[in-house]
Amino acid sequence: MRIALHHTGEVGIRAGRILLGDPRVEALGVVDREPADLGDDRVEKVADLTSYDLVVTDAPEPAPIVKRSVAAGASCVVWVEADVGEADGAVILTGANLASGIAPCLASHEIARSSQVANVVVAWTEPGTPLRSGEPLAFPDPIGGCWGRSQSSNEYVAPVAGDWAGAMAKVTSCLDGVTTTRIVGVADLAPHLEALALAAGTLAVGAGSYQQGLRRSTDSAEDFLAEALAAGLDVAAYTLTGT
């Protein structure tokens, strides 16, 4: 796959390096910037977007580059959740990030493993002052246990200080009177996790995992998560069984 990278910050740069670690990437073009010398002859400056299969961007306001991508007939993967306009026959994947990508895809994977799901909790971190009360959440170390505030009926966000970020899913199922709770989670440096999510969405789109139109990561959760794991996402899991 030929990928054009439109990066505006550290997440995009890190995502580009992760993409170069995948042998399916035939070229990584840099949009509107001079490419850094990474010692990889696949890195080039984009002259014409029509020669690329898809465009990936970490722009906080991605609509302009998405419009250019669609006009060039290329699909586009967007880090943020944003209104980016019409897809016009392309695949436009938005929210390829920790909160909208990794966290709910972890939950989707666990839900698929369970025949009778009784309860689901999805959570992720954001920079901020830790709460002193709320929903108790268990992230892998070095984040550990902390409090979260409700985002929806089963989604929570936990403010954390420092450079670390995490996501987790807790799925409780009940079968034949036995209750089983599975907690799966990830923790790493925040920009690295965000870059993994962006790269995973890009590789999944490039591999044909998403149909044309406006898409979210969870529309093909298993493929998104598989690409993230292959790119280096490390998941911790804990199972509690009771009656």
Number of C-alpha atoms within 10 A of each C-alpha: 15 17 29 28 28 23 20 13 13 14 24 25 18 19 26 26 14 18 24 19 10 13 8 13 15 14 19 25 26 22 21 12 13 11 15 11 9 10 7 11 10 13 21 17 16 21 11 11 20 15 15 20 19 27 28 32 30 25 18 13 16 22 15 11 19 24 18 15 25 23 15 17 20 24 27 31 32 29 29 21 17 13 11 18 13 14 22 15 14 20 25 29 30 25 22 30 25 29 25 19 26 34 27 24 26 26 24 20 17 19 21 11 11 16 10 14 18 15 13 20 19 27 28 27 26 18 14 11 11 15 14 9 10 13 18 12 23 21 24 21 14 11 18 11 13 19 18 24 17 13 11 9 9 11 19 23 20 27 17 21 13 11 10 19 27 29 30 29 30 23 24 22 20 18 13 7 9 10 16 18 19 19 24 24 25 24 24 19 12 19 20 21 27 27 27 30 31 36 31 32 35 27 25 23 26 22 13 11 17 22 15 16 15 19 18 20 28 22 14 18 23 18 22 28 26 14 21 24 15 12 18 12 19 13 14 13 13 11 12 10 12 9 9
